[in-house]
Amino acid sequence: MGQDRNSAVCGDQRNATHRLRIGTDPESVEKGLVTLVLTLVELLRQLMERQALRRVEQDSLTDDQIEKIGSTLMALDTRMAELRDHFGLTVEDLNLDLGPLGPLLPQEPRS
């Protein structure tokens, strides 16, 4: 019985070690890194957009500043779409699941 238990423990340890291994395939590592970087950029873009909307609602920006912020955010959104297309990613791919906390990025209506 002791030997059966030891082999079961060794098998469990091997399974746990296998689950903890990080994939070293260069292609999957690159895609994972790109996904992480684009997720962070998208999070910052959404935060900047919300901040800009708050400032517009508070009338704390001039018309020129509003125009510049709008143009900048539109250009960033366009560039993000180009990068997602280039790397074969979707908006949903960038929305990391944080388990019980829910998704990282709030759902935004897309035009």
Biopython code that builds the backbone (N, CA, C, O; Angstrom):
import numpy as np
from Bio.PDB.StructureBuilder import StructureBuilder

atoms = [
    (1, "MET", "N", (0.826, -1.186, 0.000)),
    (1, "MET", "CA", (0.000, 0.000, 0.000)),
    (1, "MET", "C", (0.871, 1.250, 0.000)),
    (1, "MET", "O", (0.525, 2.234, -0.653)),
    (2, "GLY", "N", (1.998, 1.234, 0.721)),
    (2, "GLY", "CA", (2.886, 2.386, 0.782)),
    (2, "GLY", "C", (3.464, 2.730, -0.573)),
    (2, "GLY", "O", (3.604, 3.903, -0.919)),
    (3, "GLN", "N", (3.801, 1.698, -1.346)),
    (3, "GLN", "CA", (4.379, 1.933, -2.668)),
    (3, "GLN", "C", (3.333, 2.535, -3.614)),
    (3, "GLN", "O", (3.667, 3.409, -4.414)),
    (4, "ASP", "N", (2.088, 2.089, -3.538)),
    (4, "ASP", "CA", (1.021, 2.644, -4.377)),
    (4, "ASP", "C", (0.808, 4.124, -4.067)),
    (4, "ASP", "O", (0.594, 4.946, -4.958)),
    (5, "ARG", "N", (0.875, 4.430, -2.778)),
    (5, "ARG", "CA", (0.674, 5.835, -2.366)),
    (5, "ARG", "C", (1.822, 6.706, -2.874)),
    (5, "ARG", "O", (1.592, 7.811, -3.366)),
    (6, "ASN", "N", (3.063, 6.210, -2.758)),
    (6, "ASN", "CA", (4.222, 6.962, -3.245)),
    (6, "ASN", "C", (4.140, 7.203, -4.750)),
    (6, "ASN", "O", (4.440, 8.299, -5.222)),
    (7, "SER", "N", (3.735, 6.180, -5.500)),
    (7, "SER", "CA", (3.646, 6.364, -6.955)),
    (7, "SER", "C", (2.516, 7.323, -7.305)),
    (7, "SER", "O", (2.622, 8.072, -8.276)),
    (8, "ALA", "N", (1.437, 7.309, -6.527)),
    (8, "ALA", "CA", (0.343, 8.262, -6.763)),
    (8, "ALA", "C", (0.806, 9.689, -6.478)),
    (8, "ALA", "O", (0.466, 10.606, -7.225)),
    (9, "VAL", "N", (1.577, 9.890, -5.406)),
    (9, "VAL", "CA", (2.101, 11.203, -5.063)),
    (9, "VAL", "C", (3.056, 11.688, -6.147)),
    (9, "VAL", "O", (2.995, 12.847, -6.558)),
    (10, "CYS", "N", (3.938, 10.806, -6.609)),
    (10, "CYS", "CA", (4.876, 11.171, -7.680)),
    (10, "CYS", "C", (4.118, 11.549, -8.947)),
    (10, "CYS", "O", (4.482, 12.505, -9.631)),
    (11, "GLY", "N", (3.073, 10.804, -9.257)),
    (11, "GLY", "CA", (2.261, 11.120, -10.437)),
    (11, "GLY", "C", (1.590, 12.473, -10.306)),
    (11, "GLY", "O", (1.538, 13.239, -11.267)),
    (12, "ASP", "N", (1.073, 12.772, -9.112)),
    (12, "ASP", "CA", (0.448, 14.074, -8.865)),
    (12, "ASP", "C", (1.462, 15.203, -8.998)),
    (12, "ASP", "O", (1.148, 16.263, -9.540)),
    (13, "GLN", "N", (2.674, 14.977, -8.506)),
    (13, "GLN", "CA", (3.716, 15.998, -8.597)),
    (13, "GLN", "C", (4.108, 16.241, -10.048)),
    (13, "GLN", "O", (4.317, 17.384, -10.457)),
    (14, "ARG", "N", (4.207, 15.162, -10.828)),
    (14, "ARG", "CA", (4.529, 15.320, -12.255)),
    (14, "ARG", "C", (3.426, 16.105, -12.963)),
    (14, "ARG", "O", (3.718, 16.978, -13.780)),
    (15, "ASN", "N", (2.176, 15.808, -12.661)),
    (15, "ASN", "CA", (1.057, 16.530, -13.278)),
    (15, "ASN", "C", (1.076, 18.007, -12.893)),
    (15, "ASN", "O", (0.841, 18.873, -13.736)),
    (16, "ALA", "N", (1.352, 18.293, -11.633)),
    (16, "ALA", "CA", (1.404, 19.681, -11.179)),
    (16, "ALA", "C", (2.547, 20.427, -11.847)),
    (16, "ALA", "O", (2.389, 21.581, -12.247)),
    (17, "THR", "N", (3.691, 19.778, -11.970)),
    (17, "THR", "CA", (4.839, 20.403, -12.633)),
    (17, "THR", "C", (4.519, 20.680, -14.088)),
    (17, "THR", "O", (4.867, 21.740, -14.609)),
    (18, "HIS", "N", (3.865, 19.744, -14.747)),
    (18, "HIS", "CA", (3.512, 19.924, -16.157)),
    (18, "HIS", "C", (2.544, 21.103, -16.328)),
    (18, "HIS", "O", (2.672, 21.870, -17.282)),
    (19, "ARG", "N", (1.590, 21.251, -15.426)),
    (19, "ARG", "CA", (0.627, 22.357, -15.513)),
    (19, "ARG", "C", (1.300, 23.703, -15.286)),
    (19, "ARG", "O", (0.849, 24.710, -15.832)),
    (20, "LEU", "N", (2.369, 23.748, -14.495)),
    (20, "LEU", "CA", (3.036, 25.001, -14.172)),
    (20, "LEU", "C", (4.040, 25.444, -15.228)),
    (20, "LEU", "O", (4.519, 26.577, -15.178)),
    (21, "ARG", "N", (4.366, 24.590, -16.170)),
    (21, "ARG", "CA", (5.342, 24.944, -17.194)),
    (21, "ARG", "C", (4.795, 26.029, -18.106)),
    (21, "ARG", "O", (3.611, 26.051, -18.442)),
    (22, "ILE", "N", (5.672, 26.909, -18.489)),
    (22, "ILE", "CA", (5.318, 27.980, -19.403)),
    (22, "ILE", "C", (5.676, 27.528, -20.806)),
    (22, "ILE", "O", (6.761, 26.994, -21.039)),
    (23, "GLY", "N", (4.762, 27.743, -21.735)),
    (23, "GLY", "CA", (5.035, 27.377, -23.122)),
    (23, "GLY", "C", (6.216, 28.187, -23.652)),
    (23, "GLY", "O", (6.253, 29.409, -23.504)),
    (24, "THR", "N", (7.160, 27.516, -24.257)),
    (24, "THR", "CA", (8.349, 28.209, -24.758)),
    (24, "THR", "C", (8.371, 28.293, -26.271)),
    (24, "THR", "O", (9.389, 28.648, -26.864)),
    (25, "ASP", "N", (7.258, 27.969, -26.892)),
    (25, "ASP", "CA", (7.156, 28.111, -28.334)),
    (25, "ASP", "C", (7.277, 29.599, -28.656)),
    (25, "ASP", "O", (6.459, 30.392, -28.190)),
    (26, "PRO", "N", (8.287, 29.998, -29.447)),
    (26, "PRO", "CA", (8.514, 31.428, -29.721)),
    (26, "PRO", "C", (7.288, 32.144, -30.254)),
    (26, "PRO", "O", (7.063, 33.310, -29.930)),
    (27, "GLU", "N", (6.502, 31.471, -31.059)),
    (27, "GLU", "CA", (5.313, 32.105, -31.628)),
    (27, "GLU", "C", (4.273, 32.398, -30.554)),
    (27, "GLU", "O", (3.677, 33.475, -30.546)),
    (28, "SER", "N", (4.049, 31.438, -29.638)),
    (28, "SER", "CA", (3.055, 31.661, -28.591)),
    (28, "SER", "C", (3.556, 32.682, -27.571)),
    (28, "SER", "O", (2.762, 33.444, -27.019)),
    (29, "VAL", "N", (4.854, 32.704, -27.318)),
    (29, "VAL", "CA", (5.418, 33.696, -26.406)),
    (29, "VAL", "C", (5.243, 35.092, -26.996)),
    (29, "VAL", "O", (4.855, 36.026, -26.294)),
    (30, "GLU", "N", (5.532, 35.231, -28.294)),
    (30, "GLU", "CA", (5.378, 36.533, -28.955)),
    (30, "GLU", "C", (3.927, 36.992, -28.931)),
    (30, "GLU", "O", (3.649, 38.150, -28.621)),
    (31, "LYS", "N", (3.001, 36.097, -29.255)),
    (31, "LYS", "CA", (1.587, 36.470, -29.263)),
    (31, "LYS", "C", (1.118, 36.835, -27.856)),
    (31, "LYS", "O", (0.340, 37.773, -27.686)),
    (32, "GLY", "N", (1.585, 36.101, -26.852)),
    (32, "GLY", "CA", (1.218, 36.414, -25.477)),
    (32, "GLY", "C", (1.741, 37.773, -25.048)),
    (32, "GLY", "O", (1.038, 38.527, -24.374)),
    (33, "LEU", "N", (2.967, 38.091, -25.432)),
    (33, "LEU", "CA", (3.553, 39.391, -25.095)),
    (33, "LEU", "C", (2.815, 40.517, -25.818)),
    (33, "LEU", "O", (2.515, 41.550, -25.221)),
    (34, "VAL", "N", (2.528, 40.316, -27.087)),
    (34, "VAL", "CA", (1.793, 41.331, -27.853)),
    (34, "VAL", "C", (0.408, 41.542, -27.248)),
    (34, "VAL", "O", (-0.051, 42.677, -27.122)),
    (35, "THR", "N", (-0.250, 40.457, -26.876)),
    (35, "THR", "CA", (-1.575, 40.566, -26.266)),
    (35, "THR", "C", (-1.504, 41.359, -24.968)),
    (35, "THR", "O", (-2.353, 42.216, -24.719)),
    (36, "LEU", "N", (-0.511, 41.085, -24.146)),
    (36, "LEU", "CA", (-0.352, 41.808, -22.885)),
    (36, "LEU", "C", (-0.105, 43.293, -23.119)),
    (36, "LEU", "O", (-0.738, 44.137, -22.486)),
    (37, "VAL", "N", (0.809, 43.611, -24.022)),
    (37, "VAL", "CA", (1.138, 45.026, -24.296)),
    (37, "VAL", "C", (-0.074, 45.759, -24.860)),
    (37, "VAL", "O", (-0.388, 46.865, -24.420)),
    (38, "LEU", "N", (-0.758, 45.154, -25.828)),
    (38, "LEU", "CA", (-1.927, 45.813, -26.407)),
    (38, "LEU", "C", (-3.063, 45.940, -25.394)),
    (38, "LEU", "O", (-3.830, 46.901, -25.443)),
    (39, "THR", "N", (-3.175, 44.983, -24.480)),
    (39, "THR", "CA", (-4.181, 45.079, -23.416)),
    (39, "THR", "C", (-3.895, 46.283, -22.531)),
    (39, "THR", "O", (-4.811, 47.030, -22.188)),
    (40, "LEU", "N", (-2.642, 46.477, -22.161)),
    (40, "LEU", "CA", (-2.283, 47.627, -21.327)),
    (40, "LEU", "C", (-2.524, 48.949, -22.065)),
    (40, "LEU", "O", (-3.020, 49.911, -21.479)),
    (41, "VAL", "N", (-2.171, 48.986, -23.343)),
    (41, "VAL", "CA", (-2.402, 50.209, -24.127)),
    (41, "VAL", "C", (-3.901, 50.486, -24.229)),
    (41, "VAL", "O", (-4.325, 51.636, -24.112)),
    (42, "GLU", "N", (-4.707, 49.446, -24.447)),
    (42, "GLU", "CA", (-6.163, 49.629, -24.537)),
    (42, "GLU", "C", (-6.733, 50.101, -23.208)),
    (42, "GLU", "O", (-7.618, 50.956, -23.190)),
    (43, "LEU", "N", (-6.251, 49.568, -22.110)),
    (43, "LEU", "CA", (-6.702, 50.014, -20.793)),
    (43, "LEU", "C", (-6.383, 51.496, -20.595)),
    (43, "LEU", "O", (-7.233, 52.262, -20.141)),
    (44, "LEU", "N", (-5.166, 51.894, -20.933)),
    (44, "LEU", "CA", (-4.787, 53.312, -20.805)),
    (44, "LEU", "C", (-5.600, 54.200, -21.742)),
    (44, "LEU", "O", (-5.976, 55.313, -21.375)),
    (45, "ARG", "N", (-5.870, 53.709, -22.952)),
    (45, "ARG", "CA", (-6.676, 54.483, -23.897)),
    (45, "ARG", "C", (-8.069, 54.737, -23.345)),
    (45, "ARG", "O", (-8.589, 55.849, -23.435)),
    (46, "GLN", "N", (-8.672, 53.697, -22.771)),
    (46, "GLN", "CA", (-10.009, 53.851, -22.201)),
    (46, "GLN", "C", (-10.002, 54.800, -21.004)),
    (46, "GLN", "O", (-10.924, 55.599, -20.841)),
    (47, "LEU", "N", (-8.974, 54.716, -20.173)),
    (47, "LEU", "CA", (-8.873, 55.623, -19.028)),
    (47, "LEU", "C", (-8.710, 57.075, -19.485)),
    (47, "LEU", "O", (-9.330, 57.982, -18.929)),
    (48, "MET", "N", (-7.867, 57.288, -20.507)),
    (48, "MET", "CA", (-7.670, 58.646, -21.030)),
    (48, "MET", "C", (-8.965, 59.179, -21.640)),
    (48, "MET", "O", (-9.286, 60.358, -21.486)),
    (49, "GLU", "N", (-9.695, 58.328, -22.319)),
    (49, "GLU", "CA", (-10.955, 58.734, -22.926)),
    (49, "GLU", "C", (-11.968, 59.156, -21.861)),
    (49, "GLU", "O", (-12.646, 60.174, -22.004)),
    (50, "ARG", "N", (-12.060, 58.369, -20.802)),
    (50, "ARG", "CA", (-12.991, 58.723, -19.706)),
    (50, "ARG", "C", (-12.593, 60.037, -19.035)),
    (50, "ARG", "O", (-13.441, 60.874, -18.725)),
    (51, "GLN", "N", (-11.294, 60.201, -18.819)),
    (51, "GLN", "CA", (-10.810, 61.441, -18.210)),
    (51, "GLN", "C", (-11.120, 62.631, -19.109)),
    (51, "GLN", "O", (-11.533, 63.683, -18.622)),
    (52, "ALA", "N", (-10.927, 62.475, -20.405)),
    (52, "ALA", "CA", (-11.210, 63.550, -21.346)),
    (52, "ALA", "C", (-12.702, 63.895, -21.321)),
    (52, "ALA", "O", (-13.071, 65.069, -21.337)),
    (53, "LEU", "N", (-13.555, 62.871, -21.282)),
    (53, "LEU", "CA", (-14.995, 63.132, -21.224)),
    (53, "LEU", "C", (-15.376, 63.863, -19.944)),
    (53, "LEU", "O", (-16.216, 64.763, -19.973)),
    (54, "ARG", "N", (-14.770, 63.488, -18.821)),
    (54, "ARG", "CA", (-15.046, 64.197, -17.556)),
    (54, "ARG", "C", (-14.647, 65.663, -17.657)),
    (54, "ARG", "O", (-15.374, 66.549, -17.208)),
    (55, "ARG", "N", (-13.487, 65.906, -18.250)),
    (55, "ARG", "CA", (-13.013, 67.285, -18.378)),
    (55, "ARG", "C", (-13.892, 68.096, -19.332)),
    (55, "ARG", "O", (-14.116, 69.286, -19.109)),
    (56, "VAL", "N", (-14.383, 67.464, -20.382)),
    (56, "VAL", "CA", (-15.297, 68.148, -21.298)),
    (56, "VAL", "C", (-16.595, 68.494, -20.565)),
    (56, "VAL", "O", (-17.103, 69.608, -20.691)),
    (57, "GLU", "N", (-17.129, 67.540, -19.802)),
    (57, "GLU", "CA", (-18.366, 67.766, -19.057)),
    (57, "GLU", "C", (-18.198, 68.859, -18.001)),
    (57, "GLU", "O", (-19.161, 69.557, -17.682)),
    (58, "GLN", "N", (-17.002, 69.017, -17.459)),
    (58, "GLN", "CA", (-16.736, 70.048, -16.455)),
    (58, "GLN", "C", (-16.370, 71.388, -17.081)),
    (58, "GLN", "O", (-16.086, 72.348, -16.365)),
    (59, "ASP", "N", (-16.374, 71.462, -18.407)),
    (59, "ASP", "CA", (-15.995, 72.681, -19.134)),
    (59, "ASP", "C", (-14.607, 73.179, -18.740)),
    (59, "ASP", "O", (-14.392, 74.385, -18.619)),
    (60, "SER", "N", (-13.668, 72.260, -18.541)),
    (60, "SER", "CA", (-12.317, 72.660, -18.158)),
    (60, "SER", "C", (-11.340, 72.619, -19.334)),
    (60, "SER", "O", (-10.132, 72.753, -19.142)),
    (61, "LEU", "N", (-11.863, 72.434, -20.553)),
    (61, "LEU", "CA", (-11.022, 72.400, -21.743)),
    (61, "LEU", "C", (-11.491, 73.444, -22.741)),
    (61, "LEU", "O", (-12.679, 73.752, -22.835)),
    (62, "THR", "N", (-10.541, 73.978, -23.478)),
    (62, "THR", "CA", (-10.892, 74.904, -24.559)),
    (62, "THR", "C", (-11.345, 74.084, -25.762)),
    (62, "THR", "O", (-11.142, 72.871, -25.809)),
    (63, "ASP", "N", (-11.954, 74.748, -26.724)),
    (63, "ASP", "CA", (-12.382, 74.065, -27.942)),
    (63, "ASP", "C", (-11.199, 73.444, -28.672)),
    (63, "ASP", "O", (-11.316, 72.343, -29.210)),
    (64, "ASP", "N", (-10.057, 74.136, -28.698)),
    (64, "ASP", "CA", (-8.857, 73.590, -29.351)),
    (64, "ASP", "C", (-8.367, 72.323, -28.637)),
    (64, "ASP", "O", (-7.987, 71.349, -29.287)),
    (65, "GLN", "N", (-8.377, 72.341, -27.303)),
    (65, "GLN", "CA", (-7.944, 71.176, -26.544)),
    (65, "GLN", "C", (-8.875, 69.983, -26.789)),
    (65, "GLN", "O", (-8.427, 68.845, -26.922)),
    (66, "ILE", "N", (-10.173, 70.269, -26.847)),
    (66, "ILE", "CA", (-11.151, 69.202, -27.109)),
    (66, "ILE", "C", (-10.889, 68.592, -28.489)),
    (66, "ILE", "O", (-10.918, 67.373, -28.654)),
    (67, "GLU", "N", (-10.636, 69.444, -29.462)),
    (67, "GLU", "CA", (-10.355, 68.974, -30.826)),
    (67, "GLU", "C", (-9.090, 68.114, -30.862)),
    (67, "GLU", "O", (-9.077, 67.054, -31.488)),
    (68, "LYS", "N", (-8.030, 68.568, -30.192)),
    (68, "LYS", "CA", (-6.771, 67.815, -30.182)),
    (68, "LYS", "C", (-6.933, 66.463, -29.481)),
    (68, "LYS", "O", (-6.446, 65.443, -29.968)),
    (69, "ILE", "N", (-7.613, 66.463, -28.346)),
    (69, "ILE", "CA", (-7.821, 65.211, -27.610)),
    (69, "ILE", "C", (-8.651, 64.239, -28.452)),
    (69, "ILE", "O", (-8.343, 63.050, -28.530)),
    (70, "GLY", "N", (-9.698, 64.759, -29.074)),
    (70, "GLY", "CA", (-10.543, 63.910, -29.918)),
    (70, "GLY", "C", (-9.757, 63.300, -31.070)),
    (70, "GLY", "O", (-9.871, 62.105, -31.344)),
    (71, "SER", "N", (-8.957, 64.124, -31.745)),
    (71, "SER", "CA", (-8.146, 63.632, -32.865)),
    (71, "SER", "C", (-7.136, 62.595, -32.398)),
    (71, "SER", "O", (-6.935, 61.576, -33.058)),
    (72, "THR", "N", (-6.506, 62.850, -31.270)),
    (72, "THR", "CA", (-5.504, 61.930, -30.729)),
    (72, "THR", "C", (-6.133, 60.590, -30.358)),
    (72, "THR", "O", (-5.583, 59.537, -30.682)),
    (73, "LEU", "N", (-7.273, 60.623, -29.686)),
    (73, "LEU", "CA", (-7.933, 59.379, -29.285)),
    (73, "LEU", "C", (-8.429, 58.594, -30.503)),
    (73, "LEU", "O", (-8.367, 57.365, -30.514)),
    (74, "MET", "N", (-8.917, 59.294, -31.523)),
    (74, "MET", "CA", (-9.358, 58.604, -32.737)),
    (74, "MET", "C", (-8.173, 57.959, -33.454)),
    (74, "MET", "O", (-8.280, 56.837, -33.949)),
    (75, "ALA", "N", (-7.044, 58.668, -33.509)),
    (75, "ALA", "CA", (-5.853, 58.120, -34.156)),
    (75, "ALA", "C", (-5.340, 56.899, -33.389)),
    (75, "ALA", "O", (-4.930, 55.909, -33.996)),
    (76, "LEU", "N", (-5.365, 56.972, -32.066)),
    (76, "LEU", "CA", (-4.926, 55.834, -31.248)),
    (76, "LEU", "C", (-5.850, 54.640, -31.451)),
    (76, "LEU", "O", (-5.385, 53.505, -31.553)),
    (77, "ASP", "N", (-7.147, 54.890, -31.509)),
    (77, "ASP", "CA", (-8.105, 53.813, -31.732)),
    (77, "ASP", "C", (-7.864, 53.150, -33.093)),
    (77, "ASP", "O", (-7.912, 51.925, -33.207)),
    (78, "THR", "N", (-7.609, 53.955, -34.110)),
    (78, "THR", "CA", (-7.322, 53.432, -35.448)),
    (78, "THR", "C", (-6.049, 52.593, -35.445)),
    (78, "THR", "O", (-6.011, 51.506, -36.021)),
    (79, "ARG", "N", (-5.014, 53.103, -34.797)),
    (79, "ARG", "CA", (-3.730, 52.373, -34.739)),
    (79, "ARG", "C", (-3.886, 51.063, -33.966)),
    (79, "ARG", "O", (-3.304, 50.045, -34.343)),
    (80, "MET", "N", (-4.659, 51.086, -32.902)),
    (80, "MET", "CA", (-4.891, 49.857, -32.129)),
    (80, "MET", "C", (-5.596, 48.821, -33.001)),
    (80, "MET", "O", (-5.253, 47.640, -32.949)),
    (81, "ALA", "N", (-6.567, 49.241, -33.797)),
    (81, "ALA", "CA", (-7.271, 48.316, -34.687)),
    (81, "ALA", "C", (-6.296, 47.721, -35.704)),
    (81, "ALA", "O", (-6.358, 46.529, -36.006)),
    (82, "GLU", "N", (-5.397, 48.555, -36.231)),
    (82, "GLU", "CA", (-4.396, 48.065, -37.183)),
    (82, "GLU", "C", (-3.478, 47.030, -36.529)),
    (82, "GLU", "O", (-3.172, 45.999, -37.130)),
    (83, "LEU", "N", (-3.044, 47.303, -35.310)),
    (83, "LEU", "CA", (-2.158, 46.374, -34.611)),
    (83, "LEU", "C", (-2.877, 45.064, -34.285)),
    (83, "LEU", "O", (-2.300, 43.986, -34.422)),
    (84, "ARG", "N", (-4.133, 45.161, -33.856)),
    (84, "ARG", "CA", (-4.900, 43.936, -33.586)),
    (84, "ARG", "C", (-5.019, 43.101, -34.860)),
    (84, "ARG", "O", (-4.828, 41.885, -34.832)),
    (85, "ASP", "N", (-5.333, 43.758, -35.971)),
    (85, "ASP", "CA", (-5.441, 43.033, -37.243)),
    (85, "ASP", "C", (-4.112, 42.395, -37.628)),
    (85, "ASP", "O", (-4.070, 41.243, -38.061)),
    (86, "HIS", "N", (-3.034, 43.145, -37.470)),
    (86, "HIS", "CA", (-1.709, 42.649, -37.835)),
    (86, "HIS", "C", (-1.342, 41.381, -37.065)),
    (86, "HIS", "O", (-0.757, 40.452, -37.624)),
    (87, "PHE", "N", (-1.690, 41.352, -35.787)),
    (87, "PHE", "CA", (-1.331, 40.201, -34.947)),
    (87, "PHE", "C", (-2.464, 39.189, -34.814)),
    (87, "PHE", "O", (-2.356, 38.234, -34.046)),
    (88, "GLY", "N", (-3.548, 39.393, -35.558)),
    (88, "GLY", "CA", (-4.650, 38.430, -35.544)),
    (88, "GLY", "C", (-5.401, 38.387, -34.229)),
    (88, "GLY", "O", (-5.827, 37.318, -33.794)),
    (89, "LEU", "N", (-5.568, 39.532, -33.593)),
    (89, "LEU", "CA", (-6.257, 39.611, -32.303)),
    (89, "LEU", "C", (-7.589, 40.337, -32.466)),
    (89, "LEU", "O", (-7.775, 41.120, -33.398)),
    (90, "THR", "N", (-8.497, 40.069, -31.559)),
    (90, "THR", "CA", (-9.774, 40.787, -31.521)),
    (90, "THR", "C", (-9.811, 41.615, -30.239)),
    (90, "THR", "O", (-8.959, 41.465, -29.364)),
    (91, "VAL", "N", (-10.808, 42.487, -30.143)),
    (91, "VAL", "CA", (-10.985, 43.284, -28.922)),
    (91, "VAL", "C", (-11.190, 42.347, -27.733)),
    (91, "VAL", "O", (-10.693, 42.611, -26.638)),
    (92, "GLU", "N", (-11.920, 41.259, -27.948)),
    (92, "GLU", "CA", (-12.189, 40.297, -26.868)),
    (92, "GLU", "C", (-10.907, 39.623, -26.386)),
    (92, "GLU", "O", (-10.796, 39.276, -25.210)),
    (93, "ASP", "N", (-9.941, 39.436, -27.281)),
    (93, "ASP", "CA", (-8.665, 38.832, -26.886)),
    (93, "ASP", "C", (-7.916, 39.702, -25.883)),
    (93, "ASP", "O", (-7.135, 39.199, -25.076)),
    (94, "LEU", "N", (-8.158, 41.008, -25.938)),
    (94, "LEU", "CA", (-7.440, 41.931, -25.052)),
    (94, "LEU", "C", (-8.116, 42.078, -23.691)),
    (94, "LEU", "O", (-7.548, 42.677, -22.778)),
    (95, "ASN", "N", (-9.302, 41.546, -23.554)),
    (95, "ASN", "CA", (-10.043, 41.692, -22.304)),
    (95, "ASN", "C", (-9.774, 40.500, -21.402)),
    (95, "ASN", "O", (-10.500, 39.506, -21.424)),
    (96, "LEU", "N", (-8.715, 40.618, -20.608)),
    (96, "LEU", "CA", (-8.289, 39.524, -19.735)),
    (96, "LEU", "C", (-9.345, 39.210, -18.685)),
    (96, "LEU", "O", (-9.952, 40.115, -18.113)),
    (97, "ASP", "N", (-9.558, 37.926, -18.438)),
    (97, "ASP", "CA", (-10.492, 37.478, -17.412)),
    (97, "ASP", "C", (-9.757, 37.448, -16.078)),
    (97, "ASP", "O", (-8.776, 36.722, -15.915)),
    (98, "LEU", "N", (-10.240, 38.240, -15.127)),
    (98, "LEU", "CA", (-9.603, 38.313, -13.809)),
    (98, "LEU", "C", (-10.320, 37.441, -12.787)),
    (98, "LEU", "O", (-10.279, 37.711, -11.587)),
    (99, "GLY", "N", (-10.971, 36.402, -13.270)),
    (99, "GLY", "CA", (-11.648, 35.467, -12.375)),
    (99, "GLY", "C", (-12.812, 36.119, -11.660)),
    (99, "GLY", "O", (-13.694, 36.685, -12.305)),
    (100, "PRO", "N", (-12.831, 36.049, -10.328)),
    (100, "PRO", "CA", (-13.967, 36.586, -9.582)),
    (100, "PRO", "C", (-14.120, 38.112, -9.717)),
    (100, "PRO", "O", (-15.187, 38.656, -9.431)),
    (101, "LEU", "N", (-13.069, 38.788, -10.144)),
    (101, "LEU", "CA", (-13.164, 40.240, -10.326)),
    (101, "LEU", "C", (-13.843, 40.612, -11.635)),
    (101, "LEU", "O", (-14.267, 41.754, -11.813)),
    (102, "GLY", "N", (-13.948, 39.666, -12.542)),
    (102, "GLY", "CA", (-14.569, 39.923, -13.834)),
    (102, "GLY", "C", (-13.534, 40.310, -14.872)),
    (102, "GLY", "O", (-12.335, 40.141, -14.654)),
    (103, "PRO", "N", (-13.996, 40.829, -16.001)),
    (103, "PRO", "CA", (-13.069, 41.201, -17.071)),
    (103, "PRO", "C", (-12.280, 42.457, -16.716)),
    (103, "PRO", "O", (-12.759, 43.312, -15.971)),
    (104, "LEU", "N", (-11.072, 42.560, -17.254)),
    (104, "LEU", "CA", (-10.221, 43.723, -16.997)),
    (104, "LEU", "C", (-10.809, 44.988, -17.598)),
    (104, "LEU", "O", (-10.875, 46.029, -16.945)),
    (105, "LEU", "N", (-11.236, 44.885, -18.856)),
    (105, "LEU", "CA", (-11.741, 46.060, -19.566)),
    (105, "LEU", "C", (-13.265, 46.085, -19.530)),
    (105, "LEU", "O", (-13.912, 45.071, -19.788)),
    (106, "PRO", "N", (-13.835, 47.241, -19.211)),
    (106, "PRO", "CA", (-15.297, 47.339, -19.269)),
    (106, "PRO", "C", (-15.745, 47.222, -20.726)),
    (106, "PRO", "O", (-15.014, 47.597, -21.642)),
    (107, "GLN", "N", (-16.922, 46.711, -20.922)),
    (107, "GLN", "CA", (-17.442, 46.575, -22.279)),
    (107, "GLN", "C", (-17.818, 47.951, -22.801)),
    (107, "GLN", "O", (-18.603, 48.673, -22.185)),
    (108, "GLU", "N", (-17.254, 48.298, -23.932)),
    (108, "GLU", "CA", (-17.552, 49.579, -24.576)),
    (108, "GLU", "C", (-18.297, 49.308, -25.866)),
    (108, "GLU", "O", (-17.950, 48.396, -26.618)),
    (109, "PRO", "N", (-19.309, 50.095, -26.115)),
    (109, "PRO", "CA", (-19.960, 49.944, -27.430)),
    (109, "PRO", "C", (-19.002, 50.400, -28.525)),
    (109, "PRO", "O", (-18.390, 51.462, -28.417)),
    (110, "ARG", "N", (-18.875, 49.600, -29.574)),
    (110, "ARG", "CA", (-17.987, 49.928, -30.693)),
    (110, "ARG", "C", (-18.824, 50.359, -31.874)),
    (110, "ARG", "O", (-19.859, 49.765, -32.175)),
    (111, "SER", "N", (-18.359, 51.404, -32.540)),
    (111, "SER", "CA", (-19.091, 51.856, -33.724)),
    (111, "SER", "C", (-18.608, 51.157, -34.959)),
    (111, "SER", "O", (-19.113, 51.414, -36.052)),
]
sb = StructureBuilder()
sb.init_structure("model")
sb.init_model(0)
sb.init_chain("A")
sb.init_seg("    ")
for serial, (resi, resn, name, xyz) in enumerate(atoms, 1):
    if name == "N":
        sb.init_residue(resn, " ", resi, " ")
    sb.init_atom(name, np.array(xyz, "f"), 0.0, 1.0, " ", f" {name:<3s}", serial, name[0])
structure = sb.get_structure()
